[in-house]
Structure formats: C-alpha cells, structure tokens
Amino acid sequence: MSIHVCVRVYANGEAKETVRDAEGLASWLDYNRGARPGNALFVDGVCEEGDEGYLNRAALEIVAAELASETQAGHVRTPVALSGGRYPDDRPRRSFRLRASATPAVV
C-alpha cells in the first residue's frame, strides 16, 4: 500500500500536512480543491497544475525546494499507518518562509 505525504499551503506560507493511501488521496484532493481553493496542494513534494491556489510561481518553487530538501535530509516525518481505516488529522507543520515578492498582492 502506497502512502502519500500531502501538504496544504496557505498563501501566507502556513501549512498543514497529513498522509493518505491511494484511495484517501483522491478524496483529500477533491475536498481541498472544492473547500480550500486558495491553498496550494502538494502530494509527495509535487504541486500539480491546477493545484497552485493563490501561490505564484516563485512561491511554488520555494515550497517545492523546501519539501525536496526535507526529503533528502531525511526530515520528512515517517507516514503513520492508518488506524482502523481512519486517516490521521491534518497536523500543523513548520511554515514556509515566502518572501513578499513570492506571494500575490492582496487587492
């Protein structure tokens, strides 16, 4: 069973992470796309086209680079096994430091 690390990133760099198996991943993506359209959604360190939320290209690159760095350094939390068919709640994670130029201007 594949376990995916899912990270939801808000426009200000705050983030939440969780893990999902293949079945749960589809529902996590569907829910977050509908209920949290401003968030960028990263699965296993990758943000697919259409899941960028309000982050611009520079911010997406910052987040992707940080996630890749964490993975290479072994700092990614080991995905926990699903317990009794229940997914773990989203957990806060260290925020991403997005430069002012990397986030869109709020009008």
Contacts in CASP RR format, 6 or more apart in sequence:
PFRMAT RR
TARGET T0000
AUTHOR 0000-0000-0000
METHOD contacts of the structure
MODEL  1
MSIHVCVRVYANGEAKETVRDAEGLASWLDYNRGARPGNALFVDGVCEEG
DEGYLNRAALEIVAAELASETQAGHVRTPVALSGGRYPDDRPRRSFRLRA
SATPAVV
1 21 0 8 1.000
1 22 0 8 1.000
2 21 0 8 1.000
2 22 0 8 1.000
3 19 0 8 1.000
3 20 0 8 1.000
3 21 0 8 1.000
3 79 0 8 1.000
4 19 0 8 1.000
4 20 0 8 1.000
4 21 0 8 1.000
4 22 0 8 1.000
4 25 0 8 1.000
4 43 0 8 1.000
4 44 0 8 1.000
4 79 0 8 1.000
5 17 0 8 1.000
5 18 0 8 1.000
5 19 0 8 1.000
5 43 0 8 1.000
5 44 0 8 1.000
5 45 0 8 1.000
5 76 0 8 1.000
5 77 0 8 1.000
5 79 0 8 1.000
6 17 0 8 1.000
6 18 0 8 1.000
6 19 0 8 1.000
6 20 0 8 1.000
6 25 0 8 1.000
6 28 0 8 1.000
6 41 0 8 1.000
6 42 0 8 1.000
6 43 0 8 1.000
7 15 0 8 1.000
7 16 0 8 1.000
7 17 0 8 1.000
7 41 0 8 1.000
7 42 0 8 1.000
7 43 0 8 1.000
7 45 0 8 1.000
7 63 0 8 1.000
7 67 0 8 1.000
7 93 0 8 1.000
8 15 0 8 1.000
8 16 0 8 1.000
8 17 0 8 1.000
8 32 0 8 1.000
8 36 0 8 1.000
8 39 0 8 1.000
8 40 0 8 1.000
8 41 0 8 1.000
8 42 0 8 1.000
8 90 0 8 1.000
9 15 0 8 1.000
9 39 0 8 1.000
9 40 0 8 1.000
9 41 0 8 1.000
9 42 0 8 1.000
9 55 0 8 1.000
9 63 0 8 1.000
9 96 0 8 1.000
10 38 0 8 1.000
10 39 0 8 1.000
11 38 0 8 1.000
11 39 0 8 1.000
11 53 0 8 1.000
11 54 0 8 1.000
11 55 0 8 1.000
11 103 0 8 1.000
11 104 0 8 1.000
12 95 0 8 1.000
12 98 0 8 1.000
12 103 0 8 1.000
13 59 0 8 1.000
13 63 0 8 1.000
13 95 0 8 1.000
13 96 0 8 1.000
13 97 0 8 1.000
13 98 0 8 1.000
13 103 0 8 1.000
14 92 0 8 1.000
14 95 0 8 1.000
15 92 0 8 1.000
15 93 0 8 1.000
15 94 0 8 1.000
15 95 0 8 1.000
15 96 0 8 1.000
16 90 0 8 1.000
16 91 0 8 1.000
16 92 0 8 1.000
16 93 0 8 1.000
17 77 0 8 1.000
17 90 0 8 1.000
17 91 0 8 1.000
17 93 0 8 1.000
18 28 0 8 1.000
18 87 0 8 1.000
18 88 0 8 1.000
18 89 0 8 1.000
18 90 0 8 1.000
18 91 0 8 1.000
19 79 0 8 1.000
19 80 0 8 1.000
19 82 0 8 1.000
19 87 0 8 1.000
19 88 0 8 1.000
20 27 0 8 1.000
20 28 0 8 1.000
20 87 0 8 1.000
21 82 0 8 1.000
24 87 0 8 1.000
25 43 0 8 1.000
28 87 0 8 1.000
29 41 0 8 1.000
29 43 0 8 1.000
29 51 0 8 1.000
32 39 0 8 1.000
32 41 0 8 1.000
33 41 0 8 1.000
33 51 0 8 1.000
37 53 0 8 1.000
38 53 0 8 1.000
38 54 0 8 1.000
39 53 0 8 1.000
39 54 0 8 1.000
40 47 0 8 1.000
40 51 0 8 1.000
40 52 0 8 1.000
40 53 0 8 1.000
40 54 0 8 1.000
40 55 0 8 1.000
40 59 0 8 1.000
40 60 0 8 1.000
40 63 0 8 1.000
41 47 0 8 1.000
41 48 0 8 1.000
41 51 0 8 1.000
41 53 0 8 1.000
42 51 0 8 1.000
42 63 0 8 1.000
42 64 0 8 1.000
42 67 0 8 1.000
45 64 0 8 1.000
45 67 0 8 1.000
45 68 0 8 1.000
45 71 0 8 1.000
46 64 0 8 1.000
47 60 0 8 1.000
47 63 0 8 1.000
47 64 0 8 1.000
52 60 0 8 1.000
54 103 0 8 1.000
54 104 0 8 1.000
55 63 0 8 1.000
55 98 0 8 1.000
55 102 0 8 1.000
55 103 0 8 1.000
55 104 0 8 1.000
56 102 0 8 1.000
56 103 0 8 1.000
56 104 0 8 1.000
58 99 0 8 1.000
58 101 0 8 1.000
58 102 0 8 1.000
59 96 0 8 1.000
59 98 0 8 1.000
59 102 0 8 1.000
59 103 0 8 1.000
62 96 0 8 1.000
62 97 0 8 1.000
62 98 0 8 1.000
62 99 0 8 1.000
62 102 0 8 1.000
63 96 0 8 1.000
63 98 0 8 1.000
66 96 0 8 1.000
67 76 0 8 1.000
70 76 0 8 1.000
80 88 0 8 1.000
82 88 0 8 1.000
END
